[in-house]
Amino acid sequence: MRSFLFATIMLAAAPFLSCGALAADRVTVAAAENFYGDLARQIGGDHVAVTSILSNPDEDPHLFETSPSTARAVADAEIVIYNGAGYDPWMEKLVSASSASSRTAIVSASLTGRKEGDNPHLWYDPATLPAVAKALSGELAKRDPANAADYKANLAKFTASMAKIGKEIANVRKAYGGTEVTATEPVFGYMAEALGFKMLNVEFQTAVMNDAEPTPGQVIAFEKSLKNGSAKALFYNSQVTDQATEHLLDIARANKVSVIGVTETMPAGQTIQSWFGGQIEAIEKALAARTQ
């Protein structure tokens, strides 16, 4: 009777034990920013357990402070993904603080040849995320060869979806290449370049990026570009606005300059593809409206 009861209990528990085993067998990934986390989920599928550290679209990434739970997520991860180029220095510190010989770090800056001092918003360069995806797929296949075919297939699917985004970029570049635009900071800089825009007030943006006050001359030049019609669109970081930014937005709107908000982290409920696609669509609509 006892043997029968034990067998019955074990049979009933089998699905739960199986799920637990599956969870334990997944490769753990800690991503500094949520778009890298989304990429990891798309490449790894059910074979990975992903923690995205910066995931709140309403949070200023520059004010982020680590916590014990953040440190644990990094310490427990088999693979960490972060941006580098000085954008997320806290991640480098956490990785160094919990060194593990078996852990692999995938760093966008290293893959793309960027360094600290360059514009660190590397994910907006159309070449960056496919490079990260390729590196991650290869690393997952090495760690989990039984599912290598899945990682390869997921990489092909991701690459194809990003190629579609590339076609949308090419369409905008063909229609609006050479358009003069400006920005309050260089968050969208790489994508603006890919879209073929001519970026004004770069020195102003660099100062803001480096937490320095733009010079009076740079401020005057920025405002002039909005008032005299040379800048056709103004990009701003909708996650980080202050009085100075609002002042420039007011000038832009008063002079019928298209105002387009972009974000540093992926909005909730979106994927990389819908996030990028939505922003490109908004740009295309804003510029098309100017010609009507």
C-alpha positions as CSV (number, residue, x, y, z in Angstrom):
1,M,0.0,0.0,0.0
2,R,2.8,2.4,0.9
3,S,4.6,1.6,-2.4
4,F,1.4,2.2,-4.3
5,L,0.9,5.5,-2.5
6,F,4.5,6.6,-3.2
7,A,4.2,5.7,-6.9
8,T,0.9,7.6,-7.2
9,I,2.4,10.7,-5.5
10,M,5.5,10.6,-7.8
11,L,3.3,10.1,-10.9
12,A,1.2,13.2,-9.9
13,A,4.3,15.2,-9.3
14,A,6.1,14.2,-12.5
15,P,4.8,17.2,-14.6
16,F,6.0,19.7,-11.9
17,L,9.4,17.9,-11.5
18,S,9.8,18.0,-15.3
19,C,9.1,21.7,-15.4
20,G,11.6,22.3,-12.6
21,A,14.2,20.3,-14.5
22,L,13.5,22.2,-17.6
23,A,13.9,25.5,-15.8
24,A,17.1,24.4,-14.2
25,D,18.5,23.3,-17.6
26,R,17.9,26.7,-19.2
27,V,20.9,29.0,-19.9
28,T,20.8,32.0,-17.6
29,V,21.3,35.4,-19.3
30,A,21.5,38.8,-17.6
31,A,21.0,41.8,-20.0
32,A,21.9,45.3,-18.9
33,E,19.1,46.9,-21.0
34,N,15.8,45.4,-21.9
35,F,16.3,45.5,-25.7
36,Y,19.3,43.2,-25.2
37,G,17.1,41.1,-23.1
38,D,14.5,40.9,-25.8
39,L,17.2,39.9,-28.3
40,A,18.2,37.1,-25.9
41,R,14.7,35.8,-25.7
42,Q,14.3,35.9,-29.4
43,I,17.5,34.0,-30.0
44,G,17.3,31.6,-27.0
45,G,13.6,30.9,-27.0
46,D,12.5,28.5,-24.3
47,H,16.1,27.4,-23.7
48,V,17.1,30.6,-21.9
49,A,16.0,32.4,-18.7
50,V,16.6,36.1,-19.2
51,T,16.8,38.9,-16.7
52,S,16.6,42.5,-18.1
53,I,18.0,45.0,-15.6
54,L,17.1,48.3,-17.1
55,S,13.5,47.7,-18.2
56,N,11.4,50.6,-17.0
57,P,10.8,53.0,-19.9
58,D,10.0,55.8,-17.5
59,E,13.3,55.5,-15.7
60,D,16.3,57.7,-16.6
61,P,19.0,55.1,-17.5
62,H,21.7,57.7,-16.4
63,L,20.3,57.7,-12.9
64,F,20.2,54.0,-12.5
65,E,21.6,52.5,-9.3
66,T,22.4,48.9,-8.7
67,S,20.8,46.8,-6.0
68,P,21.5,43.4,-4.3
69,S,19.0,41.8,-6.6
70,T,20.8,43.2,-9.6
71,A,24.1,42.0,-8.3
72,R,22.7,38.5,-7.8
73,A,21.3,38.4,-11.3
74,V,24.7,39.2,-12.8
75,A,26.5,36.8,-10.4
76,D,24.2,33.9,-11.3
77,A,24.2,34.5,-15.1
78,E,26.1,32.2,-17.4
79,I,26.0,34.9,-20.1
80,V,25.8,38.7,-19.6
81,I,25.0,41.2,-22.3
82,Y,25.7,44.9,-22.0
83,N,26.4,47.9,-24.1
84,G,29.8,49.2,-23.0
85,A,31.4,52.4,-24.4
86,G,30.8,54.0,-21.0
87,Y,27.0,53.7,-21.2
88,D,26.5,51.1,-18.4
89,P,29.7,51.2,-16.3
90,W,27.8,49.7,-13.4
91,M,27.5,46.5,-15.4
92,E,31.2,46.2,-15.8
93,K,31.7,46.7,-12.1
94,L,29.2,44.0,-11.3
95,V,30.8,41.6,-13.7
96,S,34.2,42.3,-12.2
97,A,32.9,42.0,-8.6
98,S,31.6,38.4,-9.2
99,S,34.1,37.0,-11.5
100,A,33.3,33.5,-12.8
101,S,35.5,31.6,-15.3
102,S,32.5,30.0,-16.9
103,R,30.6,33.2,-17.5
104,T,30.7,34.9,-20.9
105,A,30.3,38.6,-21.5
106,I,28.9,39.9,-24.8
107,V,29.6,43.6,-25.1
108,S,28.2,45.6,-28.0
109,A,31.1,48.1,-28.0
110,S,33.6,45.3,-28.4
111,L,31.7,43.8,-31.3
112,T,31.4,47.0,-33.1
113,G,34.8,48.6,-32.4
114,R,33.4,51.4,-30.3
115,K,35.1,52.9,-27.3
116,E,34.3,55.2,-24.4
117,G,34.0,58.7,-25.7
118,D,32.1,57.6,-28.8
119,N,28.3,58.0,-29.0
120,P,27.3,55.1,-26.7
121,H,23.8,54.6,-28.0
122,L,25.0,51.7,-30.1
123,W,21.8,49.8,-30.5
124,Y,20.4,52.5,-32.8
125,D,23.2,51.6,-35.3
126,P,21.5,49.1,-37.6
127,A,24.6,46.9,-37.6
128,T,24.8,46.4,-33.8
129,L,21.9,44.2,-32.8
130,P,22.5,41.6,-35.6
131,A,26.1,41.4,-34.5
132,V,25.1,40.8,-30.9
133,A,22.5,38.2,-32.0
134,K,25.2,36.3,-34.0
135,A,27.6,36.3,-31.0
136,L,24.9,35.2,-28.7
137,S,23.6,32.4,-31.0
138,G,27.2,31.1,-31.3
139,E,27.7,31.2,-27.5
140,L,24.4,29.4,-26.8
141,A,25.2,26.7,-29.3
142,K,28.6,26.1,-27.6
143,R,26.9,25.9,-24.1
144,D,23.9,23.9,-25.3
145,P,24.8,21.9,-28.4
146,A,21.7,19.8,-28.2
147,N,19.6,22.9,-29.1
148,A,22.1,24.4,-31.6
149,A,19.7,24.0,-34.5
150,D,17.1,26.1,-32.6
151,Y,19.6,28.9,-32.0
152,K,20.6,28.9,-35.6
153,A,17.0,29.0,-36.8
154,N,16.1,31.8,-34.3
155,L,19.2,33.8,-35.5
156,A,18.0,33.5,-39.1
157,K,14.5,34.6,-38.2
158,F,15.9,37.6,-36.2
159,T,18.3,38.6,-39.0
160,A,15.5,38.5,-41.5
161,S,13.3,40.7,-39.4
162,M,16.1,43.2,-39.0
163,A,16.6,43.1,-42.7
164,K,13.0,44.3,-43.1
165,I,13.8,47.2,-40.7
166,G,16.8,47.9,-43.0
167,K,14.4,48.2,-46.0
168,E,12.3,50.7,-44.1
169,I,15.4,52.7,-43.3
170,A,16.4,52.6,-46.9
171,N,13.0,53.8,-48.0
172,V,13.2,56.8,-45.7
173,R,16.8,57.5,-46.8
174,K,15.7,57.4,-50.5
175,A,12.8,59.8,-49.9
176,Y,14.3,62.2,-47.3
177,G,18.0,61.7,-47.4
178,G,19.9,65.0,-46.8
179,T,17.1,66.4,-44.7
180,E,18.5,68.7,-42.0
181,V,17.5,67.6,-38.5
182,T,18.7,68.3,-34.9
183,A,18.4,66.7,-31.5
184,T,18.7,67.7,-27.9
185,E,21.1,64.8,-27.3
186,P,22.6,62.1,-29.5
187,V,20.4,59.2,-28.5
188,F,19.1,58.7,-32.0
189,G,22.4,59.7,-33.7
190,Y,23.3,56.4,-35.4
191,M,19.8,55.8,-36.7
192,A,19.6,59.4,-38.0
193,E,22.8,58.8,-39.9
194,A,21.5,55.6,-41.3
195,L,18.3,57.4,-42.4
196,G,20.5,59.8,-44.4
197,F,19.7,62.9,-42.3
198,K,22.2,65.8,-41.9
199,M,22.5,66.4,-38.2
200,L,22.8,70.0,-36.9
201,N,24.1,71.2,-33.6
202,V,26.3,68.2,-32.9
203,E,28.5,70.1,-30.5
204,F,25.5,71.0,-28.4
205,Q,24.4,67.4,-28.2
206,T,27.9,66.2,-27.3
207,A,28.0,68.7,-24.4
208,V,24.7,67.4,-23.1
209,M,25.8,63.8,-23.4
210,N,28.9,64.6,-21.4
211,D,26.9,66.3,-18.6
212,A,28.4,69.7,-19.6
213,E,26.6,73.0,-20.2
214,P,26.4,73.9,-23.9
215,T,28.1,77.2,-24.5
216,P,25.9,80.3,-25.1
217,G,27.0,80.2,-28.8
218,Q,25.8,76.6,-29.1
219,V,22.5,77.5,-27.5
220,I,22.0,80.4,-29.9
221,A,22.9,78.3,-32.9
222,F,20.4,75.6,-31.8
223,E,17.6,78.0,-31.4
224,K,18.4,79.7,-34.7
225,S,18.2,76.4,-36.5
226,L,14.7,75.9,-35.2
227,K,13.5,79.5,-35.9
228,N,15.0,79.9,-39.4
229,G,13.6,76.6,-40.8
230,S,16.9,74.9,-41.4
231,A,16.1,72.1,-39.0
232,K,13.0,70.2,-40.3
233,A,12.8,67.8,-37.3
234,L,13.8,67.8,-33.7
235,F,14.6,64.5,-31.9
236,Y,14.5,64.5,-28.1
237,N,14.8,61.9,-25.4
238,S,11.3,61.5,-24.1
239,Q,12.6,59.7,-21.0
240,V,14.8,62.6,-19.9
241,T,13.3,66.1,-20.2
242,D,14.2,69.3,-18.3
243,Q,13.4,73.0,-18.5
244,A,16.0,73.6,-21.2
245,T,14.6,70.7,-23.3
246,E,11.0,72.0,-22.9
247,H,12.2,75.4,-24.0
248,L,13.6,74.0,-27.2
249,L,10.5,71.9,-27.8
250,D,8.3,75.0,-27.4
251,I,10.5,76.9,-30.0
252,A,10.3,73.9,-32.4
253,R,6.5,73.6,-32.2
254,A,6.0,77.4,-32.5
255,N,8.0,77.3,-35.8
256,K,6.3,74.1,-37.1
257,V,9.4,71.9,-36.7
258,S,8.4,68.3,-36.4
259,V,9.1,67.1,-32.9
260,I,9.8,63.3,-32.5
261,G,10.4,61.6,-29.2
262,V,12.7,58.6,-28.9
263,T,13.6,56.4,-26.0
264,E,16.7,54.8,-24.6
265,T,15.0,51.7,-23.3
266,M,12.3,49.7,-25.1
267,P,8.8,50.6,-24.1
268,A,6.8,48.0,-22.3
269,G,4.9,45.4,-24.4
270,Q,7.1,45.9,-27.5
271,T,9.8,44.0,-29.3
272,I,13.0,45.4,-30.9
273,Q,11.2,45.2,-34.3
274,S,8.0,47.0,-33.2
275,W,10.0,49.6,-31.3
276,F,12.3,50.5,-34.2
277,G,9.5,50.1,-36.8
278,G,7.2,52.4,-34.9
279,Q,9.9,55.1,-34.6
280,I,10.8,54.9,-38.2
281,E,7.1,55.1,-39.2
282,A,6.6,58.2,-36.9
283,I,9.5,59.9,-38.7
284,E,8.2,59.1,-42.1
285,K,4.7,60.4,-41.3
286,A,6.2,63.6,-39.7
287,L,8.3,64.4,-42.7
288,A,5.6,63.5,-45.2
289,A,3.2,65.9,-43.4
290,R,5.7,68.7,-44.0
291,T,5.4,68.3,-47.8
292,Q,1.6,68.3,-47.9
